[in-house]
Amino acid sequence: MLRAYGYLFTGVAAGPFGSPGIPMTPRLRQEAIAAILDEELVASQRDLIRRLRARRVLVSQATLSRDLREMGVVRGPRGYARPQAVQAQPAPHSRQVAPIVRTFVRFVAAAGSVAVVKTDPGHAHTLGVAIDAARWDEVVGTVAGDDTVFLATTDSTSAEVVVQRIKRFLR
């Protein structure tokens, strides 16, 4: 963070010789973050802050965390990644969800009106986005954590239909 002229700046472009630069807009800062994530694996926010500083972008951890959340960046077992493949091409059909299920799903079961899907660590978000984009009639919404997706359905019968569909994809 930088305090200049009574203003507190997070996310500024550093000037020459370490002098403060001009404030960066969130869009420019997020473009710099996206460029770094597209070029290399980043294991931690600390590493990302270092790489941003190398590009003369100064940012606090809180601002970086907020930017990552706004950009939809997810942390997987190998570091931070943009979920661009899933979001850039929404999956309108179940057949496009199948490869994601086969690759990442490890367990699926119904729990009342909810289908619970366990994935490899860091991949629940990818699956949740794909299922949301597929617009399955039985699924009202999804909630994804790190390795678990809850698929909310209207009733237990619908949850069982979703579980059976996912199990078919696993065969």
Contacts in CASP RR format, 6 or more apart in sequence:
PFRMAT RR
TARGET T0000
AUTHOR 0000-0000-0000
METHOD contacts of the structure
MODEL  1
MLRAYGYLFTGVAAGPFGSPGIPMTPRLRQEAIAAILDEELVASQRDLIR
RLRARRVLVSQATLSRDLREMGVVRGPRGYARPQAVQAQPAPHSRQVAPI
VRTFVRFVAAAGSVAVVKTDPGHAHTLGVAIDAARWDEVVGTVAGDDTVF
LATTDSTSAEVVVQRIKRFLR
1 8 0 8 1.000
1 9 0 8 1.000
1 10 0 8 1.000
1 60 0 8 1.000
2 8 0 8 1.000
2 9 0 8 1.000
2 10 0 8 1.000
2 11 0 8 1.000
2 12 0 8 1.000
2 20 0 8 1.000
2 58 0 8 1.000
3 9 0 8 1.000
4 20 0 8 1.000
9 20 0 8 1.000
9 23 0 8 1.000
10 58 0 8 1.000
10 59 0 8 1.000
10 60 0 8 1.000
10 62 0 8 1.000
10 63 0 8 1.000
11 23 0 8 1.000
11 24 0 8 1.000
11 29 0 8 1.000
11 57 0 8 1.000
11 58 0 8 1.000
11 59 0 8 1.000
11 60 0 8 1.000
11 63 0 8 1.000
12 20 0 8 1.000
12 21 0 8 1.000
12 22 0 8 1.000
12 23 0 8 1.000
12 24 0 8 1.000
12 57 0 8 1.000
12 58 0 8 1.000
13 21 0 8 1.000
13 22 0 8 1.000
13 23 0 8 1.000
13 24 0 8 1.000
13 56 0 8 1.000
13 57 0 8 1.000
13 58 0 8 1.000
14 20 0 8 1.000
14 21 0 8 1.000
14 53 0 8 1.000
14 56 0 8 1.000
14 57 0 8 1.000
14 58 0 8 1.000
15 21 0 8 1.000
15 56 0 8 1.000
24 32 0 8 1.000
24 57 0 8 1.000
26 67 0 8 1.000
26 70 0 8 1.000
29 52 0 8 1.000
29 57 0 8 1.000
29 59 0 8 1.000
29 63 0 8 1.000
29 67 0 8 1.000
30 67 0 8 1.000
30 70 0 8 1.000
30 71 0 8 1.000
32 52 0 8 1.000
32 55 0 8 1.000
32 57 0 8 1.000
33 48 0 8 1.000
33 52 0 8 1.000
33 64 0 8 1.000
33 67 0 8 1.000
33 68 0 8 1.000
33 71 0 8 1.000
33 73 0 8 1.000
34 71 0 8 1.000
34 82 0 8 1.000
36 42 0 8 1.000
36 48 0 8 1.000
36 51 0 8 1.000
36 52 0 8 1.000
36 55 0 8 1.000
37 48 0 8 1.000
37 73 0 8 1.000
37 80 0 8 1.000
37 81 0 8 1.000
37 82 0 8 1.000
38 82 0 8 1.000
40 51 0 8 1.000
41 78 0 8 1.000
41 79 0 8 1.000
41 80 0 8 1.000
42 48 0 8 1.000
42 51 0 8 1.000
42 79 0 8 1.000
42 80 0 8 1.000
43 78 0 8 1.000
43 79 0 8 1.000
43 80 0 8 1.000
44 79 0 8 1.000
45 61 0 8 1.000
45 64 0 8 1.000
45 65 0 8 1.000
45 68 0 8 1.000
45 80 0 8 1.000
46 61 0 8 1.000
48 64 0 8 1.000
48 80 0 8 1.000
49 59 0 8 1.000
49 61 0 8 1.000
49 64 0 8 1.000
52 58 0 8 1.000
52 59 0 8 1.000
52 64 0 8 1.000
59 67 0 8 1.000
68 80 0 8 1.000
71 82 0 8 1.000
72 82 0 8 1.000
72 83 0 8 1.000
73 80 0 8 1.000
73 81 0 8 1.000
73 82 0 8 1.000
73 83 0 8 1.000
74 80 0 8 1.000
74 81 0 8 1.000
74 83 0 8 1.000
74 122 0 8 1.000
74 125 0 8 1.000
74 126 0 8 1.000
75 81 0 8 1.000
75 122 0 8 1.000
75 146 0 8 1.000
76 121 0 8 1.000
76 122 0 8 1.000
76 123 0 8 1.000
76 146 0 8 1.000
77 120 0 8 1.000
77 121 0 8 1.000
77 122 0 8 1.000
83 125 0 8 1.000
83 126 0 8 1.000
83 129 0 8 1.000
86 100 0 8 1.000
86 126 0 8 1.000
86 129 0 8 1.000
86 130 0 8 1.000
86 133 0 8 1.000
87 129 0 8 1.000
90 133 0 8 1.000
91 97 0 8 1.000
91 100 0 8 1.000
91 130 0 8 1.000
91 133 0 8 1.000
91 134 0 8 1.000
92 133 0 8 1.000
92 134 0 8 1.000
92 135 0 8 1.000
93 134 0 8 1.000
94 134 0 8 1.000
94 136 0 8 1.000
94 165 0 8 1.000
94 169 0 8 1.000
96 130 0 8 1.000
96 134 0 8 1.000
97 127 0 8 1.000
97 130 0 8 1.000
97 131 0 8 1.000
97 134 0 8 1.000
97 169 0 8 1.000
98 169 0 8 1.000
100 126 0 8 1.000
100 127 0 8 1.000
100 130 0 8 1.000
101 127 0 8 1.000
101 166 0 8 1.000
101 169 0 8 1.000
101 170 0 8 1.000
102 169 0 8 1.000
102 170 0 8 1.000
103 123 0 8 1.000
104 119 0 8 1.000
104 120 0 8 1.000
104 123 0 8 1.000
104 126 0 8 1.000
104 127 0 8 1.000
105 117 0 8 1.000
105 118 0 8 1.000
105 119 0 8 1.000
105 127 0 8 1.000
105 166 0 8 1.000
105 169 0 8 1.000
105 170 0 8 1.000
106 118 0 8 1.000
106 119 0 8 1.000
106 120 0 8 1.000
107 116 0 8 1.000
107 117 0 8 1.000
107 118 0 8 1.000
108 115 0 8 1.000
108 116 0 8 1.000
108 117 0 8 1.000
108 118 0 8 1.000
108 163 0 8 1.000
108 166 0 8 1.000
108 167 0 8 1.000
108 170 0 8 1.000
109 115 0 8 1.000
109 116 0 8 1.000
109 163 0 8 1.000
110 116 0 8 1.000
110 156 0 8 1.000
110 159 0 8 1.000
110 160 0 8 1.000
110 162 0 8 1.000
110 163 0 8 1.000
111 159 0 8 1.000
112 156 0 8 1.000
112 159 0 8 1.000
113 152 0 8 1.000
113 153 0 8 1.000
113 154 0 8 1.000
113 155 0 8 1.000
113 156 0 8 1.000
113 158 0 8 1.000
113 159 0 8 1.000
114 150 0 8 1.000
114 151 0 8 1.000
114 152 0 8 1.000
114 153 0 8 1.000
114 159 0 8 1.000
115 139 0 8 1.000
115 150 0 8 1.000
115 151 0 8 1.000
115 153 0 8 1.000
115 159 0 8 1.000
115 162 0 8 1.000
115 163 0 8 1.000
115 166 0 8 1.000
116 148 0 8 1.000
116 149 0 8 1.000
116 150 0 8 1.000
116 151 0 8 1.000
117 124 0 8 1.000
117 127 0 8 1.000
117 148 0 8 1.000
117 149 0 8 1.000
117 150 0 8 1.000
117 151 0 8 1.000
117 166 0 8 1.000
118 147 0 8 1.000
118 148 0 8 1.000
119 126 0 8 1.000
119 127 0 8 1.000
119 147 0 8 1.000
119 148 0 8 1.000
119 149 0 8 1.000
120 147 0 8 1.000
121 146 0 8 1.000
121 147 0 8 1.000
122 146 0 8 1.000
122 147 0 8 1.000
123 147 0 8 1.000
124 144 0 8 1.000
124 145 0 8 1.000
124 146 0 8 1.000
124 147 0 8 1.000
124 148 0 8 1.000
124 149 0 8 1.000
125 144 0 8 1.000
125 145 0 8 1.000
127 144 0 8 1.000
127 149 0 8 1.000
128 142 0 8 1.000
128 144 0 8 1.000
128 149 0 8 1.000
129 144 0 8 1.000
131 139 0 8 1.000
131 142 0 8 1.000
131 149 0 8 1.000
131 151 0 8 1.000
132 139 0 8 1.000
132 141 0 8 1.000
132 142 0 8 1.000
136 162 0 8 1.000
136 165 0 8 1.000
138 153 0 8 1.000
138 154 0 8 1.000
138 158 0 8 1.000
138 159 0 8 1.000
138 161 0 8 1.000
138 162 0 8 1.000
139 151 0 8 1.000
139 152 0 8 1.000
139 153 0 8 1.000
139 158 0 8 1.000
139 162 0 8 1.000
140 152 0 8 1.000
140 153 0 8 1.000
140 154 0 8 1.000
141 151 0 8 1.000
141 152 0 8 1.000
142 149 0 8 1.000
142 150 0 8 1.000
142 151 0 8 1.000
142 152 0 8 1.000
143 149 0 8 1.000
143 150 0 8 1.000
143 152 0 8 1.000
144 150 0 8 1.000
151 159 0 8 1.000
151 162 0 8 1.000
153 159 0 8 1.000
153 161 0 8 1.000
153 162 0 8 1.000
END
